[in-house]
Amino acid sequence: MRLVQLTDLHLHADPLARSRAGVPYRQFLAVMDAIKQEKPDLVIVTGDISQDESAQAYALAVEQLNRLACPWHWLPGNHDQRPLMEAVHPLADALMLNEWRLLLLDTQVPGEPGGALGSDKLVALAAQLDRQLAPTIIAMHHPPVEVGAAWMDAISLEDKDAFWQLIGRYPQVKVVLFGHAHQAYAEEKALNGFSVSVYGSPATADQFLPHAEAFAVDEAARPGYRVLDIQGTGWHTRIERVTS
């Protein structure tokens, strides 16, 4: 099974609107063209679909995502309006991928750039993991780890320690995918006798400069996406970049 993650589209109602380092809609189209060549079995979009919180931005995204020859799912980021998303495409929280399970977590805190799960969502996550022992991928918007950029780490997942304390009880969790950081990232998170692979993906919009103390755009980095190829209980992952 081939899963593709794209993230942080930051689309505007106007498809010609510019961002700091490009035109988000044009970059999104270039990424979508490349993804179609991957022939994925599933595409997930890990948040920040819209920059201007407009219904038209979501319509532009859905129009292109619906042209994929596979199912796709999304979850909200800090810039998103959940009701506008739900109006045009459902928000799933759990999917079966053959022998694997995918959980999509909503880490949005309305009005805040940083994210959190909160006690209720953590309890619900534990209940899901108690019910299903299949190898599990968790996708979310906010990084549950420090990515090494001080300003981004300040607006990551607030209750990351509680998240990992919970995950440490469930060795069936194999992979965590996140967005928000606008950069490629990979880490093996050591827990209680097992580890979890934690991956971030480039944005389809602007890329952020790794290891920056303050906000900075990486103007040399190109838009991209992450591919996760699953075989049995193992997987291989790679980052692909595109020219828009």
ROKOL-425594 format. One record per residue (C-alpha): residue number from 1; residue in three letters; x, y, z. Coordinates in nm, 3 decimals, always signed. Layout:
<seq: NUM	type: ALA	px: X	py: Y	pz: Z> $
...
This chain:
<seq: 1	type: MET	px: +0.000	py: +0.000	pz: +0.000> $
<seq: 2	type: ARG	px: +0.123	py: +0.348	pz: -0.088> $
<seq: 3	type: LEU	px: +0.018	py: +0.640	pz: +0.131> $
<seq: 4	type: VAL	px: +0.107	py: +0.996	pz: +0.030> $
<seq: 5	type: GLN	px: +0.108	py: +1.287	pz: +0.274> $
<seq: 6	type: LEU	px: +0.076	py: +1.643	pz: +0.158> $
<seq: 7	type: THR	px: +0.041	py: +1.935	pz: +0.394> $
<seq: 8	type: ASP	px: +0.019	py: +2.311	pz: +0.443> $
<seq: 9	type: LEU	px: -0.137	py: +2.421	pz: +0.116> $
<seq: 10	type: HIS	px: -0.222	py: +2.773	pz: +0.242> $
<seq: 11	type: LEU	px: -0.456	py: +2.842	pz: -0.049> $
<seq: 12	type: HIS	px: -0.642	py: +3.168	pz: -0.106> $
<seq: 13	type: ALA	px: -0.977	py: +3.229	pz: -0.271> $
<seq: 14	type: ASP	px: -0.780	py: +3.391	pz: -0.554> $
<seq: 15	type: PRO	px: -0.574	py: +3.115	pz: -0.720> $
<seq: 16	type: LEU	px: -0.326	py: +3.380	pz: -0.839> $
<seq: 17	type: ALA	px: -0.258	py: +3.516	pz: -0.489> $
<seq: 18	type: ARG	px: +0.106	py: +3.513	pz: -0.386> $
<seq: 19	type: SER	px: +0.263	py: +3.401	pz: -0.061> $
<seq: 20	type: ARG	px: +0.606	py: +3.497	pz: +0.067> $
<seq: 21	type: ALA	px: +0.798	py: +3.285	pz: -0.183> $
<seq: 22	type: GLY	px: +0.556	py: +3.178	pz: -0.454> $
<seq: 23	type: VAL	px: +0.197	py: +3.120	pz: -0.562> $
<seq: 24	type: PRO	px: +0.044	py: +2.853	pz: -0.332> $
<seq: 25	type: TYR	px: -0.218	py: +2.730	pz: -0.578> $
<seq: 26	type: ARG	px: +0.038	py: +2.691	pz: -0.859> $
<seq: 27	type: GLN	px: +0.269	py: +2.502	pz: -0.621> $
<seq: 28	type: PHE	px: -0.021	py: +2.283	pz: -0.509> $
<seq: 29	type: LEU	px: -0.101	py: +2.195	pz: -0.872> $
<seq: 30	type: ALA	px: +0.262	py: +2.096	pz: -0.934> $
<seq: 31	type: VAL	px: +0.262	py: +1.873	pz: -0.627> $
<seq: 32	type: MET	px: -0.068	py: +1.716	pz: -0.732> $
<seq: 33	type: ASP	px: +0.069	py: +1.637	pz: -1.078> $
<seq: 34	type: ALA	px: +0.366	py: +1.460	pz: -0.918> $
<seq: 35	type: ILE	px: +0.146	py: +1.272	pz: -0.670> $
<seq: 36	type: LYS	px: -0.072	py: +1.134	pz: -0.950> $
<seq: 37	type: GLN	px: +0.239	py: +0.976	pz: -1.099> $
<seq: 38	type: GLU	px: +0.301	py: +0.797	pz: -0.767> $
<seq: 39	type: LYS	px: -0.028	py: +0.606	pz: -0.808> $
<seq: 40	type: PRO	px: -0.107	py: +0.622	pz: -0.435> $
<seq: 41	type: ASP	px: -0.369	py: +0.408	pz: -0.263> $
<seq: 42	type: LEU	px: -0.452	py: +0.688	pz: -0.020> $
<seq: 43	type: VAL	px: -0.367	py: +1.057	pz: +0.019> $
<seq: 44	type: ILE	px: -0.387	py: +1.242	pz: +0.348> $
<seq: 45	type: VAL	px: -0.365	py: +1.621	pz: +0.388> $
<seq: 46	type: THR	px: -0.237	py: +1.716	pz: +0.731> $
<seq: 47	type: GLY	px: -0.384	py: +2.063	pz: +0.770> $
<seq: 48	type: ASP	px: -0.361	py: +2.431	pz: +0.679> $
<seq: 49	type: ILE	px: -0.552	py: +2.389	pz: +0.357> $
<seq: 50	type: SER	px: -0.660	py: +2.754	pz: +0.355> $
<seq: 51	type: GLN	px: -0.464	py: +3.069	pz: +0.430> $
<seq: 52	type: ASP	px: -0.751	py: +3.318	pz: +0.409> $
<seq: 53	type: GLU	px: -1.017	py: +3.094	pz: +0.574> $
<seq: 54	type: SER	px: -1.239	py: +3.124	pz: +0.266> $
<seq: 55	type: ALA	px: -1.487	py: +2.870	pz: +0.133> $
<seq: 56	type: GLN	px: -1.338	py: +2.918	pz: -0.213> $
<seq: 57	type: ALA	px: -0.992	py: +2.808	pz: -0.094> $
<seq: 58	type: TYR	px: -1.140	py: +2.476	pz: +0.020> $
<seq: 59	type: ALA	px: -1.332	py: +2.445	pz: -0.305> $
<seq: 60	type: LEU	px: -1.006	py: +2.482	pz: -0.501> $
<seq: 61	type: ALA	px: -0.844	py: +2.210	pz: -0.290> $
<seq: 62	type: VAL	px: -1.137	py: +1.969	pz: -0.320> $
<seq: 63	type: GLU	px: -1.163	py: +2.022	pz: -0.695> $
<seq: 64	type: GLN	px: -0.805	py: +1.900	pz: -0.741> $
<seq: 65	type: LEU	px: -0.806	py: +1.630	pz: -0.471> $
<seq: 66	type: ASN	px: -1.120	py: +1.477	pz: -0.620> $
<seq: 67	type: ARG	px: -0.925	py: +1.419	pz: -0.943> $
<seq: 68	type: LEU	px: -0.707	py: +1.165	pz: -0.767> $
<seq: 69	type: ALA	px: -0.767	py: +0.802	pz: -0.860> $
<seq: 70	type: CYS	px: -0.773	py: +0.708	pz: -0.490> $
<seq: 71	type: PRO	px: -0.950	py: +0.810	pz: -0.169> $
<seq: 72	type: TRP	px: -0.823	py: +1.112	pz: +0.021> $
<seq: 73	type: HIS	px: -0.877	py: +1.253	pz: +0.368> $
<seq: 74	type: TRP	px: -0.783	py: +1.570	pz: +0.550> $
<seq: 75	type: LEU	px: -0.761	py: +1.716	pz: +0.898> $
<seq: 76	type: PRO	px: -0.761	py: +2.078	pz: +1.014> $
<seq: 77	type: GLY	px: -0.458	py: +2.292	pz: +1.089> $
<seq: 78	type: ASN	px: -0.436	py: +2.613	pz: +1.287> $
<seq: 79	type: HIS	px: -0.534	py: +2.824	pz: +0.984> $
<seq: 80	type: ASP	px: -0.839	py: +2.616	pz: +0.896> $
<seq: 81	type: GLN	px: -1.212	py: +2.655	pz: +0.948> $
<seq: 82	type: ARG	px: -1.345	py: +2.312	pz: +1.039> $
<seq: 83	type: PRO	px: -1.711	py: +2.386	pz: +0.942> $
<seq: 84	type: LEU	px: -1.602	py: +2.496	pz: +0.593> $
<seq: 85	type: MET	px: -1.399	py: +2.177	pz: +0.555> $
<seq: 86	type: GLU	px: -1.683	py: +1.953	pz: +0.671> $
<seq: 87	type: ALA	px: -1.922	py: +2.126	pz: +0.431> $
<seq: 88	type: VAL	px: -1.727	py: +2.003	pz: +0.127> $
<seq: 89	type: HIS	px: -1.557	py: +1.680	pz: +0.242> $
<seq: 90	type: PRO	px: -1.597	py: +1.467	pz: +0.554> $
<seq: 91	type: LEU	px: -1.343	py: +1.463	pz: +0.835> $
<seq: 92	type: ALA	px: -1.262	py: +1.104	pz: +0.925> $
<seq: 93	type: ASP	px: -1.096	py: +1.007	pz: +1.252> $
<seq: 94	type: ALA	px: -1.003	py: +0.643	pz: +1.184> $
<seq: 95	type: LEU	px: -0.947	py: +0.429	pz: +0.874> $
<seq: 96	type: MET	px: -0.838	py: +0.071	pz: +0.808> $
<seq: 97	type: LEU	px: -0.559	py: +0.033	pz: +0.552> $
<seq: 98	type: ASN	px: -0.552	py: -0.341	pz: +0.487> $
<seq: 99	type: GLU	px: -0.380	py: -0.475	pz: +0.802> $
<seq: 100	type: TRP	px: -0.294	py: -0.124	pz: +0.925> $
<seq: 101	type: ARG	px: -0.499	py: +0.141	pz: +1.102> $
<seq: 102	type: LEU	px: -0.475	py: +0.516	pz: +1.043> $
<seq: 103	type: LEU	px: -0.588	py: +0.759	pz: +1.313> $
<seq: 104	type: LEU	px: -0.635	py: +1.126	pz: +1.221> $
<seq: 105	type: LEU	px: -0.610	py: +1.356	pz: +1.523> $
<seq: 106	type: ASP	px: -0.745	py: +1.710	pz: +1.535> $
<seq: 107	type: THR	px: -0.489	py: +1.920	pz: +1.725> $
<seq: 108	type: GLN	px: -0.643	py: +2.257	pz: +1.639> $
<seq: 109	type: VAL	px: -0.696	py: +2.511	pz: +1.916> $
<seq: 110	type: PRO	px: -0.927	py: +2.773	pz: +1.756> $
<seq: 111	type: GLY	px: -0.763	py: +3.112	pz: +1.735> $
<seq: 112	type: GLU	px: -0.419	py: +2.986	pz: +1.839> $
<seq: 113	type: PRO	px: -0.115	py: +2.900	pz: +1.622> $
<seq: 114	type: GLY	px: -0.010	py: +2.618	pz: +1.854> $
<seq: 115	type: GLY	px: -0.203	py: +2.297	pz: +1.904> $
<seq: 116	type: ALA	px: -0.319	py: +2.060	pz: +2.173> $
<seq: 117	type: LEU	px: -0.518	py: +1.741	pz: +2.211> $
<seq: 118	type: GLY	px: -0.657	py: +1.797	pz: +2.559> $
<seq: 119	type: SER	px: -0.771	py: +1.536	pz: +2.808> $
<seq: 120	type: ASP	px: -1.087	py: +1.434	pz: +2.623> $
<seq: 121	type: LYS	px: -0.907	py: +1.357	pz: +2.295> $
<seq: 122	type: LEU	px: -0.629	py: +1.174	pz: +2.478> $
<seq: 123	type: VAL	px: -0.887	py: +0.955	pz: +2.654> $
<seq: 124	type: ALA	px: -1.057	py: +0.889	pz: +2.318> $
<seq: 125	type: LEU	px: -0.721	py: +0.803	pz: +2.158> $
<seq: 126	type: ALA	px: -0.646	py: +0.553	pz: +2.436> $
<seq: 127	type: ALA	px: -0.986	py: +0.394	pz: +2.385> $
<seq: 128	type: GLN	px: -0.921	py: +0.357	pz: +2.011> $
<seq: 129	type: LEU	px: -0.583	py: +0.196	pz: +2.076> $
<seq: 130	type: ASP	px: -0.730	py: -0.036	pz: +2.338> $
<seq: 131	type: ARG	px: -0.986	py: -0.160	pz: +2.085> $
<seq: 132	type: GLN	px: -0.753	py: -0.221	pz: +1.792> $
<seq: 133	type: LEU	px: -0.409	py: -0.384	pz: +1.805> $
<seq: 134	type: ALA	px: -0.333	py: -0.347	pz: +1.432> $
<seq: 135	type: PRO	px: -0.013	py: -0.164	pz: +1.334> $
<seq: 136	type: THR	px: -0.108	py: +0.202	pz: +1.357> $
<seq: 137	type: ILE	px: -0.019	py: +0.529	pz: +1.187> $
<seq: 138	type: ILE	px: -0.120	py: +0.853	pz: +1.360> $
<seq: 139	type: ALA	px: -0.152	py: +1.173	pz: +1.157> $
<seq: 140	type: MET	px: -0.186	py: +1.522	pz: +1.305> $
<seq: 141	type: HIS	px: -0.109	py: +1.881	pz: +1.216> $
<seq: 142	type: HIS	px: +0.108	py: +2.007	pz: +1.501> $
<seq: 143	type: PRO	px: +0.448	py: +1.843	pz: +1.563> $
<seq: 144	type: PRO	px: +0.450	py: +1.624	pz: +1.875> $
<seq: 145	type: VAL	px: +0.829	py: +1.667	pz: +1.889> $
<seq: 146	type: GLU	px: +1.071	py: +1.959	pz: +1.884> $
<seq: 147	type: VAL	px: +1.191	py: +2.013	pz: +1.529> $
<seq: 148	type: GLY	px: +1.485	py: +2.235	pz: +1.630> $
<seq: 149	type: ALA	px: +1.347	py: +2.574	pz: +1.524> $
<seq: 150	type: ALA	px: +1.280	py: +2.775	pz: +1.840> $
<seq: 151	type: TRP	px: +0.984	py: +2.973	pz: +1.708> $
<seq: 152	type: MET	px: +0.815	py: +2.661	pz: +1.563> $
<seq: 153	type: ASP	px: +0.876	py: +2.455	pz: +1.875> $
<seq: 154	type: ALA	px: +0.692	py: +2.726	pz: +2.070> $
<seq: 155	type: ILE	px: +0.376	py: +2.665	pz: +1.863> $
<seq: 156	type: SER	px: +0.390	py: +2.287	pz: +1.831> $
<seq: 157	type: LEU	px: +0.174	py: +2.036	pz: +2.023> $
<seq: 158	type: GLU	px: +0.139	py: +2.179	pz: +2.373> $
<seq: 159	type: ASP	px: +0.066	py: +1.849	pz: +2.546> $
<seq: 160	type: LYS	px: +0.328	py: +1.644	pz: +2.361> $
<seq: 161	type: ASP	px: +0.454	py: +1.492	pz: +2.687> $
<seq: 162	type: ALA	px: +0.108	py: +1.359	pz: +2.772> $
<seq: 163	type: PHE	px: +0.073	py: +1.229	pz: +2.416> $
<seq: 164	type: TRP	px: +0.398	py: +1.031	pz: +2.434> $
<seq: 165	type: GLN	px: +0.323	py: +0.905	pz: +2.782> $
<seq: 166	type: LEU	px: +0.003	py: +0.757	pz: +2.641> $
<seq: 167	type: ILE	px: +0.166	py: +0.619	pz: +2.324> $
<seq: 168	type: GLY	px: +0.429	py: +0.451	pz: +2.539> $
<seq: 169	type: ARG	px: +0.161	py: +0.202	pz: +2.643> $
<seq: 170	type: TYR	px: +0.079	py: +0.100	pz: +2.284> $
<seq: 171	type: PRO	px: +0.360	py: -0.064	pz: +2.084> $
<seq: 172	type: GLN	px: +0.124	py: -0.111	pz: +1.789> $
<seq: 173	type: VAL	px: +0.181	py: +0.260	pz: +1.708> $
<seq: 174	type: LYS	px: +0.454	py: +0.252	pz: +1.445> $
<seq: 175	type: VAL	px: +0.445	py: +0.590	pz: +1.268> $
<seq: 176	type: VAL	px: +0.340	py: +0.948	pz: +1.348> $
<seq: 177	type: LEU	px: +0.301	py: +1.198	pz: +1.063> $
<seq: 178	type: PHE	px: +0.271	py: +1.573	pz: +1.116> $
<seq: 179	type: GLY	px: +0.250	py: +1.899	pz: +0.920> $
<seq: 180	type: HIS	px: +0.278	py: +2.264	pz: +1.036> $
<seq: 181	type: ALA	px: +0.661	py: +2.277	pz: +1.028> $
<seq: 182	type: HIS	px: +0.689	py: +2.324	pz: +0.648> $
<seq: 183	type: GLN	px: +1.000	py: +2.105	pz: +0.630> $
<seq: 184	type: ALA	px: +1.112	py: +1.745	pz: +0.603> $
<seq: 185	type: TYR	px: +1.178	py: +1.580	pz: +0.937> $
<seq: 186	type: ALA	px: +1.251	py: +1.231	pz: +1.067> $
<seq: 187	type: GLU	px: +1.313	py: +1.099	pz: +1.417> $
<seq: 188	type: GLU	px: +1.296	py: +0.767	pz: +1.602> $
<seq: 189	type: LYS	px: +1.116	py: +0.832	pz: +1.928> $
<seq: 190	type: ALA	px: +1.231	py: +0.580	pz: +2.191> $
<seq: 191	type: LEU	px: +0.959	py: +0.472	pz: +2.431> $
<seq: 192	type: ASN	px: +0.911	py: +0.175	pz: +2.665> $
<seq: 193	type: GLY	px: +1.110	py: -0.094	pz: +2.485> $
<seq: 194	type: PHE	px: +0.997	py: +0.012	pz: +2.138> $
<seq: 195	type: SER	px: +1.027	py: +0.315	pz: +1.911> $
<seq: 196	type: VAL	px: +0.795	py: +0.519	pz: +1.692> $
<seq: 197	type: SER	px: +0.903	py: +0.676	pz: +1.362> $
<seq: 198	type: VAL	px: +0.805	py: +1.044	pz: +1.355> $
<seq: 199	type: TYR	px: +0.797	py: +1.219	pz: +1.018> $
<seq: 200	type: GLY	px: +0.728	py: +1.571	pz: +0.896> $
<seq: 201	type: SER	px: +0.669	py: +1.666	pz: +0.535> $
<seq: 202	type: PRO	px: +0.755	py: +1.968	pz: +0.321> $
<seq: 203	type: ALA	px: +0.466	py: +2.203	pz: +0.256> $
<seq: 204	type: THR	px: +0.311	py: +2.247	pz: -0.083> $
<seq: 205	type: ALA	px: +0.335	py: +2.622	pz: -0.008> $
<seq: 206	type: ASP	px: +0.640	py: +2.804	pz: +0.137> $
<seq: 207	type: GLN	px: +0.914	py: +2.608	pz: +0.315> $
<seq: 208	type: PHE	px: +1.043	py: +2.720	pz: +0.656> $
<seq: 209	type: LEU	px: +1.414	py: +2.743	pz: +0.732> $
<seq: 210	type: PRO	px: +1.525	py: +2.455	pz: +0.954> $
<seq: 211	type: HIS	px: +1.690	py: +2.532	pz: +1.291> $
<seq: 212	type: ALA	px: +1.593	py: +2.902	pz: +1.278> $
<seq: 213	type: GLU	px: +1.554	py: +3.091	pz: +1.606> $
<seq: 214	type: ALA	px: +1.294	py: +3.326	pz: +1.456> $
<seq: 215	type: PHE	px: +1.049	py: +3.282	pz: +1.168> $
<seq: 216	type: ALA	px: +1.231	py: +3.251	pz: +0.836> $
<seq: 217	type: VAL	px: +1.135	py: +3.119	pz: +0.492> $
<seq: 218	type: ASP	px: +1.370	py: +2.879	pz: +0.316> $
<seq: 219	type: GLU	px: +1.355	py: +3.030	pz: -0.031> $
<seq: 220	type: ALA	px: +1.593	py: +2.769	pz: -0.174> $
<seq: 221	type: ALA	px: +1.375	py: +2.471	pz: -0.076> $
<seq: 222	type: ARG	px: +1.109	py: +2.346	pz: -0.314> $
<seq: 223	type: PRO	px: +0.754	py: +2.229	pz: -0.238> $
<seq: 224	type: GLY	px: +0.713	py: +1.859	pz: -0.177> $
<seq: 225	type: TYR	px: +0.535	py: +1.566	pz: -0.020> $
<seq: 226	type: ARG	px: +0.606	py: +1.242	pz: +0.165> $
<seq: 227	type: VAL	px: +0.553	py: +0.887	pz: +0.036> $
<seq: 228	type: LEU	px: +0.501	py: +0.598	pz: +0.278> $
<seq: 229	type: ASP	px: +0.514	py: +0.253	pz: +0.119> $
<seq: 230	type: ILE	px: +0.377	py: -0.017	pz: +0.352> $
<seq: 231	type: GLN	px: +0.459	py: -0.385	pz: +0.306> $
<seq: 232	type: GLY	px: +0.341	py: -0.628	pz: +0.570> $
<seq: 233	type: THR	px: +0.437	py: -0.481	pz: +0.906> $
<seq: 234	type: GLY	px: +0.722	py: -0.274	pz: +0.760> $
<seq: 235	type: TRP	px: +0.747	py: +0.043	pz: +0.556> $
<seq: 236	type: HIS	px: +0.978	py: +0.264	pz: +0.356> $
<seq: 237	type: THR	px: +0.942	py: +0.640	pz: +0.330> $
<seq: 238	type: ARG	px: +1.087	py: +0.911	pz: +0.111> $
<seq: 239	type: ILE	px: +1.049	py: +1.284	pz: +0.042> $
<seq: 240	type: GLU	px: +0.989	py: +1.414	pz: -0.309> $
<seq: 241	type: ARG	px: +1.031	py: +1.775	pz: -0.421> $
<seq: 242	type: VAL	px: +0.878	py: +1.943	pz: -0.724> $
<seq: 243	type: THR	px: +0.945	py: +2.252	pz: -0.931> $
<seq: 244	type: SER	px: +0.644	py: +2.478	pz: -0.971> $
